[in-house]
Amino acid sequence: MKIVGIIPARGGSKSIPLKNLRGFCGKPLIAWSIISAKNSGLDRVIVTTDNEKIAEVARQYGAEVPFLRPSELAGDTVGVEPVLKHAYEWLRDNENYHADALMLLQSTSPLRQTFHIDDMIKIFKESNADSVVAVNETPANHTPYWTLTKDAKGKVSLWGGKSLKDMLVRRQDFPQKCYARNDLGYILKPSNLYEAKPNLYGDKVELYIAENAHKYEADINTPSEWEETELKFKRLISP
């Protein structure tokens, strides 16, 4: 089974200009995702970017950049699905390389470790799922069971319109666990991208619930998130 890691890295970030090239704990931000991916069981690690400088740095750290992403797929309103589809089709049409699965690795998650990638690959291969999604268990106050909403008339209720008087008192009484995506990774069959609504998930989804995932969770979109993630990174590597 050929599983290809795809790292999207467009050059037009607005909140942190060229953030993929900005130094993060001694290396360009994008380098950390490349390093963890290159040390994993992925068959190939490909960066899809529209920026020549990002492409150059990605190659320096061992990623493949066989193409530059077309400008129509490089805007900030473009979802990740068409970017993955373009990468899959480029490899198919230009190299006759047919990936069995794609692994989406966001460069804004530099705390991801190689073992996260390998654990997800193992789940995907053993489950025959359409996708594997990395998640954290949701804290009790953030689940639908304890989430409050307010409608247009000002009425406050539980999520879904249930009365606050019916709120469960103990989290142990929740009918099921809830999970939140953490962007450590997604593995998906290419066929998911060809559904009526292209998506990362397909019909059969497996969850990867990493131990202590909160230590590795990150999503850098603002300067404050950058600072917080650097502090988390330093705590991870401190003896």
BAKOLRO-351172 format. One line per 4 residues: number of its first residue (from 1); their letters; for each residue x, y, z of N, C-alpha, C. Coordinates in nm, 4 decimals. Layout:
// BAKOLRO-351172
NUM = A = X,Y,Z,X,Y,Z,X,Y,Z | ...
***
This chain:
// BAKOLRO-351172
1 = MKIV = 0.0844,-0.1195,0.0000,0.0000,0.0000,0.0000,0.0876,0.1240,0.0000 | 0.0662,0.2099,-0.0988,0.1464,0.3316,-0.1122,0.0713,0.4492,-0.0500 | 0.1265,0.5000,0.0600,0.0669,0.6140,0.1291,0.1607,0.7330,0.1156 | 0.1105,0.8407,0.0588,0.1920,0.9584,0.0293,0.1552,1.0708,0.1257
5 = GIIP = 0.2552,1.1272,0.1914,0.2337,1.2428,0.2771,0.2282,1.3698,0.1929 | 0.1257,1.4503,0.2142,0.1090,1.5756,0.1417,0.1092,1.6902,0.2436 | 0.2049,1.7827,0.2263,0.2155,1.8992,0.3149,0.1813,2.0238,0.2346 | 0.0626,2.0820,0.2544,0.0280,2.2058,0.1837,0.1017,2.3244,0.2462
9 = ARGG = 0.1542,2.4124,0.1623,0.2312,2.5266,0.2142,0.2258,2.6413,0.1134 | 0.1157,2.7117,0.1117,0.1066,2.8225,0.0172,0.1864,2.9422,0.0686 | 0.2217,3.0309,-0.0224,0.3064,3.1440,0.0148,0.2309,3.2658,0.0615 | 0.0969,3.2668,0.0515,0.0220,3.3897,0.0739,-0.0407,3.4048,0.2103
13 = SKSI = 0.0190,3.3502,0.3154,-0.0381,3.3652,0.4490,-0.0459,3.5125,0.4873 | -0.1630,3.5548,0.5374,-0.1839,3.6968,0.5693,-0.1495,3.7302,0.7139 | -0.1923,3.6457,0.8090,-0.1721,3.6789,0.9502,-0.0243,3.6742,0.9886 | 0.0481,3.5782,0.9309,0.1929,3.5681,0.9527,0.2552,3.5497,0.8142
17 = PLKN = 0.2996,3.6573,0.7500,0.3513,3.6472,0.6126,0.4632,3.5441,0.6002 | 0.4515,3.4595,0.4961,0.5491,3.3533,0.4685,0.5837,3.2738,0.5944 | 0.4798,3.2367,0.6692,0.5053,3.1699,0.7975,0.5754,3.0367,0.7815 | 0.5582,2.9707,0.6670,0.6259,2.8419,0.6489,0.7772,2.8547,0.6470
21 = LRGF = 0.8271,2.9740,0.6150,0.9720,2.9973,0.6099,1.0253,3.0623,0.7370 | 0.9365,3.1088,0.8214,0.9792,3.1781,0.9436,1.0436,3.0794,1.0401 | 1.1484,3.1260,1.1086,1.2190,3.0396,1.2025,1.1328,2.9997,1.3206 | 1.1234,2.8695,1.3438,1.0486,2.8161,1.4569,1.1413,2.7232,1.5335
25 = CGKP = 1.1869,2.7666,1.6494,1.2767,2.6850,1.7326,1.3960,2.6339,1.6534 | 1.4557,2.7205,1.5733,1.5810,2.6873,1.5068,1.5712,2.6395,1.3634 | 1.4497,2.6173,1.3137,1.4324,2.5719,1.1754,1.3118,2.6435,1.1145 | 1.3044,2.6498,0.9821,1.1808,2.7014,0.9216,1.0624,2.6167,0.9665
29 = LIAW = 0.9486,2.6796,0.9861,0.8310,2.6091,1.0374,0.8026,2.4810,0.9600 | 0.8070,2.4884,0.8275,0.7716,2.3720,0.7467,0.8671,2.2547,0.7671 | 0.9897,2.2828,0.8106,1.0904,2.1775,0.8254,1.0470,2.0707,0.9243 | 0.9776,2.1113,1.0317,0.9432,2.0146,1.1354,0.8452,1.9089,1.0840
33 = SIIS = 0.7498,1.9491,1.0017,0.6566,1.8504,0.9444,0.7277,1.7591,0.8458 | 0.8207,1.8148,0.7702,0.8964,1.7325,0.6755,0.9808,1.6295,0.7497 | 1.0476,1.6727,0.8555,1.1366,1.5824,0.9306,1.0579,1.4661,0.9911 | 0.9458,1.4961,1.0566,0.8681,1.3869,1.1177,0.8133,1.2932,1.0108
37 = AKNS = 0.7759,1.3474,0.8966,0.7217,1.2642,0.7886,0.8295,1.1787,0.7228 | 0.9469,1.2374,0.7010,1.0563,1.1637,0.6361,1.1034,1.0457,0.7206 | 1.0898,1.0545,0.8512,1.1333,0.9470,0.9401,1.0262,0.8409,0.9612 | 0.9138,0.8576,0.8956,0.8001,0.7673,0.9160,0.7936,0.6619,0.8062
41 = GLDR = 0.6844,0.5847,0.8107,0.6646,0.4803,0.7109,0.5947,0.5261,0.5847 | 0.5810,0.6576,0.5654,0.5216,0.7078,0.4422,0.6098,0.6739,0.3227 | 0.5478,0.6467,0.2096,0.6253,0.6111,0.0902,0.6931,0.7328,0.0288 | 0.6230,0.8471,0.0318,0.6791,0.9705,-0.0216,0.6289,1.0870,0.0627
45 = VIVT = 0.7059,1.1944,0.0619,0.6662,1.3166,0.1323,0.6724,1.4302,0.0315 | 0.5569,1.4884,0.0012,0.5473,1.5887,-0.1044,0.4915,1.7183,-0.0475 | 0.5582,1.8275,-0.0780,0.5091,1.9601,-0.0414,0.4424,2.0206,-0.1638 | 0.3195,2.0674,-0.1460,0.2495,2.1362,-0.2529,0.2446,2.2844,-0.2189
49 = TDNE = 0.3125,2.3650,-0.2985,0.3230,2.5083,-0.2741,0.3206,2.5839,-0.4060 | 0.2860,2.7111,-0.3963,0.2901,2.7995,-0.5120,0.4126,2.8895,-0.5089 | 0.4994,2.8711,-0.4065,0.6089,2.9638,-0.3797,0.7438,2.8971,-0.4029 | 0.8268,2.9577,-0.4876,0.9568,2.8993,-0.5223,1.0488,2.8874,-0.4011
53 = KIAE = 1.0478,2.9870,-0.3133,1.1362,2.9835,-0.1965,1.0954,2.8716,-0.1010 | 0.9637,2.8568,-0.0791,0.9170,2.7455,0.0054,0.9582,2.6129,-0.0569 | 0.9452,2.6016,-0.1889,0.9849,2.4789,-0.2587,1.1328,2.4497,-0.2366 | 1.2158,2.5529,-0.2447,1.3602,2.5351,-0.2271,1.3932,2.4865,-0.0867
57 = VARQ = 1.3315,2.5495,0.0139,1.3577,2.5091,0.1528,1.3045,2.3687,0.1785 | 1.1875,2.3357,0.1241,1.1306,2.2022,0.1424,1.2246,2.0955,0.0875 | 1.2826,2.1204,-0.0276,1.3773,2.0244,-0.0864,1.5020,2.0105,0.0010 | 1.5471,2.1203,0.0587,1.6659,2.1155,0.1452,1.6453,2.0218,0.2634
61 = YGAE = 1.5206,2.0105,0.3096,1.4922,1.9233,0.4244,1.4431,1.7843,0.3823 | 1.4480,1.7553,0.2531,1.4236,1.6192,0.2069,1.2885,1.5914,0.1466 | 1.2011,1.6915,0.1370,1.0716,1.6690,0.0742,1.0833,1.6765,-0.0776 | 0.9904,1.6152,-0.1454,0.9790,1.6295,-0.2906,0.8867,1.7483,-0.3215
65 = VPFL = 0.9232,1.8244,-0.4219,0.8351,1.9304,-0.4727,0.8342,1.9158,-0.6249 | 0.7601,1.8190,-0.6762,0.7652,1.7890,-0.8196,0.6896,1.8888,-0.9069 | 0.6120,1.9766,-0.8436,0.5340,2.0750,-0.9202,0.5125,2.1971,-0.8315 | 0.4804,2.3094,-0.8948,0.4314,2.4254,-0.8219,0.2797,2.4297,-0.8364
69 = RPSE = 0.2115,2.4552,-0.7265,0.0667,2.4548,-0.7261,0.0139,2.5698,-0.8132 | -0.0871,2.5454,-0.8953,-0.1439,2.6520,-0.9775,-0.2010,2.7650,-0.8920 | -0.1978,2.8853,-0.9438,-0.2418,3.0027,-0.8686,-0.3880,2.9918,-0.8260 | -0.4709,2.9258,-0.9065,-0.6126,2.9144,-0.8707,-0.6357,2.8252,-0.7491
73 = LAGD = -0.5325,2.7514,-0.7084,-0.5427,2.6670,-0.5887,-0.4591,2.7225,-0.4741 | -0.4181,2.8482,-0.4850,-0.3284,2.9051,-0.3850,-0.3918,3.0179,-0.3043 | -0.5195,3.0473,-0.3277,-0.5853,3.1546,-0.2547,-0.6288,3.1111,-0.1158 | -0.6591,3.2101,-0.0298,-0.6947,3.1779,0.1077,-0.8388,3.1284,0.1227
77 = TVGV = -0.9140,3.1259,0.0134,-1.0509,3.0722,0.0197,-1.0605,2.9301,-0.0345 | -0.9489,2.8749,-0.0793,-0.9482,2.7408,-0.1379,-0.9365,2.6371,-0.0266 | -1.0255,2.5393,-0.0275,-1.0185,2.4325,0.0714,-0.9040,2.3367,0.0424 | -0.8798,2.2460,0.1360,-0.7672,2.1552,0.1198,-0.7986,2.0411,0.0231
81 = EPVL = -0.9268,2.0090,0.0047,-0.9627,1.8953,-0.0803,-0.9150,1.9126,-0.2252 | -0.9393,2.0271,-0.2907,-0.8893,2.0417,-0.4272,-0.7375,2.0423,-0.4355 | -0.6710,2.0847,-0.3300,-0.5242,2.0831,-0.3271,-0.4738,1.9385,-0.3245 | -0.5365,1.8548,-0.2423,-0.4992,1.7135,-0.2366,-0.5309,1.6435,-0.3687
85 = KHAY = -0.6465,1.6757,-0.4243,-0.6863,1.6142,-0.5510,-0.5880,1.6501,-0.6615 | -0.5454,1.7758,-0.6653,-0.4479,1.8176,-0.7662,-0.3174,1.7412,-0.7508 | -0.2684,1.7249,-0.6278,-0.1434,1.6521,-0.6047,-0.1568,1.5065,-0.6487 | -0.2681,1.4428,-0.6112,-0.2913,1.3034,-0.6498,-0.2932,1.2888,-0.8016
89 = EWLR = -0.3652,1.3781,-0.8694,-0.3780,1.3677,-1.0150,-0.2475,1.4016,-1.0857 | -0.1707,1.4932,-1.0293,-0.0417,1.5262,-1.0916,0.0502,1.4038,-1.0897 | 0.0571,1.3363,-0.9763,0.1416,1.2167,-0.9663,0.0914,1.1069,-1.0601 | -0.0394,1.0932,-1.0668,-0.0992,0.9910,-1.1547,-0.0711,1.0205,-1.3019
93 = DNEN = -0.0914,1.1456,-1.3423,-0.0851,1.1810,-1.4835,0.0569,1.2046,-1.5335 | 0.1459,1.2506,-1.4457,0.2816,1.2849,-1.4889,0.3865,1.1794,-1.4542 | 0.3591,1.0959,-1.3541,0.4564,0.9942,-1.3138,0.3986,0.8532,-1.3207 | 0.2719,0.8424,-1.3588,0.2027,0.7134,-1.3565,0.2130,0.6500,-1.2170
97 = YHAD = 0.2082,0.7356,-1.1152,0.2174,0.6918,-0.9753,0.0784,0.6996,-0.9137 | 0.0265,0.5840,-0.8731,-0.1090,0.5762,-0.8196,-0.1014,0.5529,-0.6688 | -0.1218,0.6575,-0.5935,-0.1199,0.6454,-0.4477,-0.2463,0.5736,-0.4005 | -0.2286,0.4813,-0.3061,-0.3439,0.4134,-0.2472,-0.4120,0.5003,-0.1428
101 = ALML = -0.3347,0.5893,-0.0817,-0.3893,0.6790,0.0204,-0.3020,0.8034,0.0289 | -0.3626,0.9097,0.0776,-0.2915,1.0349,0.1001,-0.2971,1.0657,0.2489 | -0.1885,1.1206,0.3018,-0.1886,1.1662,0.4410,-0.1674,1.3159,0.4421 | -0.2669,1.3878,0.4892,-0.2594,1.5327,0.5000,-0.1855,1.5699,0.6275
105 = LQST = -0.0778,1.6446,0.6111,0.0040,1.6901,0.7239,0.0142,1.8422,0.7159 | -0.0584,1.9108,0.8032,-0.0548,2.0562,0.8017,0.0774,2.1050,0.8593 | 0.1415,2.1993,0.7904,0.2698,2.2507,0.8379,0.2541,2.3337,0.9645 | 0.1308,2.3730,0.9963,0.1049,2.4520,1.1165,0.0951,2.3656,1.2423
109 = SPLR = 0.1287,2.2375,1.2308,0.1322,2.1470,1.3466,0.2735,2.0927,1.3646 | 0.3684,2.1788,1.4051,0.5084,2.1359,1.4123,0.5413,2.0453,1.5301 | 0.4473,2.0249,1.6225,0.4740,1.9384,1.7381,0.4447,1.7917,1.7071 | 0.3876,1.7655,1.5909,0.3591,1.6283,1.5491,0.4883,1.5459,1.5507
113 = QTFH = 0.4779,1.4224,1.5985,0.5929,1.3335,1.6050,0.5793,1.2208,1.5019 | 0.6920,1.1584,1.4705,0.6909,1.0477,1.3749,0.5990,0.9349,1.4209 | 0.5964,0.9085,1.5513,0.5131,0.7969,1.5978,0.3649,0.8242,1.5740 | 0.3240,0.9518,1.5733,0.1842,0.9814,1.5408,0.1519,0.9354,1.3983
117 = IDDM = 0.2418,0.9661,1.3070,0.2213,0.9284,1.1667,0.2168,0.7767,1.1520 | 0.3127,0.7092,1.2132,0.3192,0.5632,1.2000,0.1994,0.4951,1.2662 | 0.1541,0.5482,1.3792,0.0356,0.4913,1.4444,-0.0865,0.5030,1.3545 | -0.1002,0.6166,1.2874,-0.2146,0.6362,1.1990,-0.2066,0.5459,1.0764
121 = IKIF = -0.0881,0.5285,1.0230,-0.0699,0.4377,0.9098,-0.1119,0.2960,0.9487 | -0.0722,0.2534,1.0673,-0.1061,0.1184,1.1148,-0.2581,0.1020,1.1245 | -0.3259,0.2005,1.1817,-0.4717,0.1932,1.1940,-0.5359,0.1864,1.0555 | -0.4885,0.2705,0.9637,-0.5466,0.2742,0.8303,-0.5304,0.1396,0.7598
125 = KESN = -0.4131,0.0813,0.7676,-0.3876,-0.0449,0.6980,-0.4672,-0.1598,0.7579 | -0.4882,-0.1569,0.8880,-0.5545,-0.2693,0.9543,-0.7068,-0.2580,0.9542 | -0.7600,-0.1375,0.9324,-0.9037,-0.1164,0.9486,-0.9832,-0.1189,0.8189 | -0.9155,-0.1055,0.7057,-0.9837,-0.0902,0.5770,-1.0825,0.0258,0.5800
129 = ADSV = -1.0448,0.1322,0.6521,-1.1296,0.2511,0.6613,-1.1105,0.3391,0.5384 | -1.2062,0.4277,0.5170,-1.1910,0.5292,0.4122,-1.1011,0.6422,0.4598 | -1.0923,0.6583,0.5921,-1.0060,0.7630,0.6465,-0.9746,0.7347,0.7924 | -0.8641,0.7946,0.8377,-0.8278,0.7952,0.9793,-0.8065,0.9409,1.0178
133 = VAVN = -0.8681,0.9816,1.1279,-0.8638,1.1205,1.1718,-0.8047,1.1269,1.3118 | -0.7066,1.2128,1.3323,-0.6455,1.2309,1.4640,-0.7323,1.3229,1.5490 | -0.7610,1.2799,1.6722,-0.8511,1.3553,1.7597,-0.8031,1.3520,1.9043 | -0.8577,1.4464,1.9832,-0.8493,1.4437,2.1299,-0.9896,1.4176,2.1835
137 = ETPA = -0.9977,1.3535,2.2993,-1.1271,1.3466,2.3658,-1.1657,1.4875,2.4107 | -1.2903,1.5258,2.3878,-1.3356,1.6608,2.4173,-1.3565,1.6797,2.5673 | -1.3031,1.7887,2.6265,-1.3317,1.8171,2.7674,-1.4819,1.8292,2.7896 | -1.5272,1.7893,2.9076,-1.6710,1.7790,2.9355,-1.7472,1.9077,2.9050
141 = NHTP = -1.6932,2.0226,2.9448,-1.7644,2.1488,2.9246,-1.7746,2.1900,2.7787 | -1.7006,2.1228,2.6913,-1.7041,2.1556,2.5488,-1.7849,2.0541,2.4674 | -1.8437,1.9574,2.5333,-1.9277,1.8605,2.4636,-2.0668,1.9185,2.4410 | -2.1448,1.8621,2.3480,-2.2836,1.9093,2.3289,-2.3687,1.8943,2.4553
145 = YWTL = -2.3304,1.7998,2.5443,-2.4105,1.7730,2.6624,-2.4050,1.8870,2.7633 | -2.2971,1.9662,2.7604,-2.2853,2.0789,2.8528,-2.2639,2.2110,2.7789 | -2.2952,2.2152,2.6511,-2.2813,2.3386,2.5737,-2.4145,2.4139,2.5704 | -2.4089,2.5445,2.6009,-2.5287,2.6271,2.6022,-2.5382,2.7084,2.4736
149 = TKDA = -2.6608,2.7278,2.4274,-2.6843,2.8115,2.3095,-2.7923,2.9146,2.3420 | -2.7929,3.0221,2.2643,-2.8918,3.1283,2.2836,-2.9545,3.1598,2.1488 | -3.0856,3.1494,2.1388,-3.1508,3.1699,2.0105,-3.1800,3.3178,1.9844 | -3.2425,3.3479,1.8719,-3.2670,3.4868,1.8312,-3.3581,3.5602,1.9287
153 = KGKV = -3.4395,3.4872,2.0030,-3.5306,3.5494,2.0999,-3.4687,3.5605,2.2387 | -3.3434,3.5152,2.2501,-3.2744,3.5263,2.3787,-3.2897,3.4074,2.4694 | -3.3584,3.3019,2.4237,-3.3770,3.1841,2.5082,-3.2497,3.0999,2.5111 | -3.2070,3.0630,2.6309,-3.0879,2.9817,2.6507,-3.1282,2.8362,2.6704
157 = SLWG = -3.0601,2.7479,2.5993,-3.0894,2.6047,2.6121,-2.9618,2.5263,2.5893 | -2.9708,2.3971,2.6091,-2.8595,2.3091,2.5742,-2.8524,2.2971,2.4220 | -2.7363,2.2574,2.3716,-2.7191,2.2341,2.2288,-2.8297,2.1405,2.1789 | -2.8942,2.1802,2.0706,-3.0035,2.1016,2.0158,-3.1397,2.1427,2.0686
161 = GKSL = -3.1434,2.2465,2.1553,-3.2704,2.2978,2.2042,-3.3239,2.2312,2.3291 | -3.2462,2.1452,2.3907,-3.2923,2.0756,2.5110,-3.2885,2.1700,2.6311 | -3.3829,2.1546,2.7230,-3.3916,2.2409,2.8397,-3.2706,2.2242,2.9309 | -3.2271,2.3367,2.9919,-3.1160,2.3296,3.0867,-3.1520,2.2427,3.2076
165 = KDML = -3.2813,2.2311,3.2357,-3.3236,2.1490,3.3496,-3.2937,2.0008,3.3258 | -3.2748,1.9652,3.1993,-3.2470,1.8248,3.1656,-3.0979,1.7963,3.1540 | -3.0154,1.8952,3.1905,-2.8703,1.8771,3.1782,-2.8222,1.7618,3.2667 | -2.7373,1.6784,3.2112,-2.6787,1.5694,3.2890,-2.5872,1.6281,3.3959
169 = VRRQ = -2.5934,1.5725,3.5146,-2.5169,1.6278,3.6267,-2.3720,1.5816,3.6224 | -2.3499,1.4558,3.5828,-2.2144,1.3998,3.5846,-2.1698,1.3655,3.4435 | -2.0434,1.3921,3.4134,-1.9931,1.3569,3.2803,-1.9934,1.2061,3.2603 | -1.9881,1.1314,3.3715,-1.9918,0.9849,3.3601,-2.1246,0.9364,3.3013
173 = DFPQ = -2.2260,1.0232,3.3038,-2.3572,0.9855,3.2516,-2.3749,1.0218,3.1042 | -2.2751,1.0815,3.0431,-2.2859,1.1127,2.9007,-2.3116,0.9835,2.8230 | -2.3987,0.9860,2.7253,-2.4277,0.8628,2.6500,-2.3114,0.8136,2.5657 | -2.2187,0.9034,2.5310,-2.1010,0.8615,2.4554,-1.9929,0.9672,2.4671
177 = KCYA = -1.8719,0.9293,2.4308,-1.7612,1.0238,2.4326,-1.7664,1.1124,2.3077 | -1.7107,1.2308,2.3205,-1.7011,1.3227,2.2078,-1.5538,1.3502,2.1795 | -1.5236,1.3801,2.0547,-1.3845,1.4005,2.0147,-1.3721,1.5252,1.9276 | -1.2571,1.5903,1.9382,-1.2282,1.7084,1.8570,-1.1045,1.6809,1.7721
181 = RNDL = -1.1102,1.7216,1.6476,-0.9937,1.7056,1.5599,-0.8775,1.7886,1.6129 | -0.7562,1.7368,1.5992,-0.6399,1.8103,1.6483,-0.5360,1.8400,1.5405 | -0.5626,1.8018,1.4172,-0.4754,1.8315,1.3028,-0.3379,1.7660,1.3097 | -0.3240,1.6607,1.3922,-0.1992,1.5841,1.3851,-0.1905,1.5090,1.2530
185 = GYIL = -0.3042,1.4854,1.1909,-0.3003,1.4214,1.0597,-0.4344,1.3643,1.0184 | -0.4467,1.3432,0.8874,-0.5616,1.2753,0.8274,-0.5056,1.1811,0.7214 | -0.5522,1.0576,0.7207,-0.5218,0.9669,0.6104,-0.6538,0.9364,0.5393 | -0.6510,0.9400,0.4072,-0.7751,0.9203,0.3330,-0.7511,0.8483,0.2012
189 = KPSN = -0.8529,0.7771,0.1591,-0.8503,0.7188,0.0256,-0.8744,0.8297,-0.0766 | -0.8057,0.8275,-0.1903,-0.8300,0.9292,-0.2930,-0.9755,0.9344,-0.3395 | -1.0459,0.8218,-0.3322,-1.1853,0.8199,-0.3776,-1.2728,0.9181,-0.3008 | -1.2354,0.9524,-0.1769,-1.3123,1.0510,-0.0999,-1.3185,1.1856,-0.1720
193 = LYEA = -1.2119,1.2144,-0.2485,-1.2022,1.3442,-0.3157,-1.2866,1.3502,-0.4421 | -1.3439,1.2366,-0.4805,-1.4249,1.2298,-0.6020,-1.5726,1.2085,-0.5714 | -1.6110,1.2208,-0.4465,-1.7523,1.2109,-0.4111,-1.8256,1.3380,-0.4552 | -1.9593,1.3348,-0.4505,-2.0388,1.4518,-0.4924,-1.9938,1.5763,-0.4168
197 = KPNL = -1.9656,1.5604,-0.2879,-1.9032,1.6665,-0.2100,-1.7663,1.6148,-0.1664 | -1.6572,1.6566,-0.2328,-1.5241,1.6085,-0.1964,-1.4966,1.6331,-0.0480 | -1.4384,1.5321,0.0180,-1.4183,1.5413,0.1626,-1.3007,1.4567,0.2060 | -1.2595,1.4746,0.3310,-1.1463,1.3993,0.3848,-1.1883,1.2648,0.4433
201 = YGDK = -1.3180,1.2363,0.4545,-1.3630,1.1310,0.5450,-1.4148,1.0036,0.4802 | -1.4948,1.0132,0.3754,-1.5574,0.8929,0.3224,-1.6661,0.8428,0.4151 | -1.7028,0.7158,0.4001,-1.8117,0.6582,0.4793,-1.7628,0.5903,0.6070 | -1.6509,0.5208,0.5976,-1.5997,0.4495,0.7146,-1.4800,0.5257,0.7706
205 = VELY = -1.4983,0.5812,0.8903,-1.3957,0.6652,0.9527,-1.3443,0.5969,1.0786 | -1.2137,0.5936,1.0957,-1.1522,0.5473,1.2200,-1.0858,0.6666,1.2881 | -1.0855,0.6650,1.4209,-1.0230,0.7720,1.4980,-0.8873,0.7284,1.5506 | -0.7945,0.8218,1.5476,-0.6655,0.8009,1.6136,-0.6638,0.8903,1.7366
209 = IAEN = -0.6718,0.8278,1.8534,-0.6748,0.9017,1.9794,-0.5372,0.8875,2.0436 | -0.4518,0.9837,2.0179,-0.3143,0.9755,2.0662,-0.3096,1.0001,2.2169 | -0.2221,0.9267,2.2849,-0.2024,0.9485,2.4273,-0.1399,1.0862,2.4491 | -0.1924,1.1595,2.5453,-0.1418,1.2947,2.5761,-0.1381,1.3842,2.4517
213 = AHKY = -0.2396,1.3709,2.3678,-0.2399,1.4445,2.2413,-0.2363,1.5954,2.2621 | -0.2892,1.6424,2.3766,-0.2907,1.7868,2.4007,-0.1501,1.8455,2.4038 | -0.0502,1.7621,2.4367,0.0883,1.8107,2.4405,0.1408,1.8415,2.3010 | 0.0830,1.7785,2.1996,0.1341,1.7901,2.0630,0.0417,1.8715,1.9720
217 = EADI = -0.0758,1.9052,2.0236,-0.1740,1.9763,1.9421,-0.1290,2.1195,1.9174 | -0.1420,2.1645,1.7936,-0.1091,2.3028,1.7585,-0.1774,2.3379,1.6276 | -0.2042,2.4661,1.6109,-0.2574,2.5157,1.4839,-0.2215,2.6636,1.4772 | -0.1110,2.6949,1.4115,-0.0568,2.8304,1.4138,-0.1197,2.9149,1.3040
221 = NTPS = -0.2015,3.0103,1.3462,-0.2628,3.1027,1.2508,-0.2441,3.2490,1.2898 | -0.2013,3.2734,1.4131,-0.1833,3.4102,1.4610,-0.0488,3.4207,1.5334 | 0.0042,3.5431,1.5501,0.1307,3.5596,1.6241,0.1241,3.5045,1.7660 | 0.0107,3.5191,1.8341,0.0016,3.4669,1.9705,0.0043,3.3145,1.9719
225 = EWEE = -0.0603,3.2519,1.8732,-0.0547,3.1055,1.8635,0.0864,3.0589,1.8327 | 0.1601,3.1378,1.7550,0.3003,3.1049,1.7260,0.3807,3.1011,1.8562 | 0.3675,3.2041,1.9376,0.4423,3.2121,2.0634,0.4051,3.0977,2.1568 | 0.2761,3.0697,2.1678,0.2308,2.9609,2.2551,0.2850,2.8264,2.2082
229 = TELK = 0.2889,2.8051,2.0765,0.3349,2.6772,2.0230,0.4850,2.6612,2.0421 | 0.5601,2.7695,2.0292,0.7042,2.7611,2.0568,0.7295,2.7219,2.2014 | 0.6513,2.7758,2.2936,0.6676,2.7383,2.4345,0.6362,2.5913,2.4554 | 0.5318,2.5414,2.3911,0.4969,2.3986,2.4012,0.6083,2.3114,2.3447
233 = FKRL = 0.6638,2.3547,2.2320,0.7723,2.2806,2.1672,0.8922,2.2710,2.2619 | 0.9278,2.3822,2.3248,1.0439,2.3839,2.4145,1.0208,2.2945,2.5351 | 0.8967,2.2891,2.5831,0.8663,2.1989,2.6958,0.8793,2.0531,2.6523 | 0.8427,2.0237,2.5285,0.8522,1.8863,2.4790,0.9961,1.8371,2.4743
237 = ISP = 1.0879,1.9258,2.4304,1.2253,1.8816,2.4091,1.3151,1.9036,2.5296 | 1.2627,1.9704,2.6344,1.3472,1.9948,2.7532,1.3660,1.8646,2.8289 | 1.4885,1.8403,2.8821,1.5139,1.7148,2.9528,1.4367,1.7069,3.0851
***
